[in-house]
């Protein structure tokens, strides 16, 4: 199915779907609701896909930096 055909079925601009496909835009709650209705899934399915993608990107881009900056909190019984 083409982006244009799907955009007509979902009643959204084709640009919105193109930007999602090209990783220039995330899946919003509104888009998740429309995709869920059309494909017979849940809204959470689409939002989880987006969250998983965002987390993978963040880990790849910032994991080393965050790990160097932040020291894990020690449990209270180990505090000096």
Secondary structure by P-SEA (a helix, b strand, c coil): ccaaaaaaaacccaaaaaaaaaccccccaaaaaaaaaaacccaaaaaaaaaaaaaaaaaaccaaaaaacccccccccccc
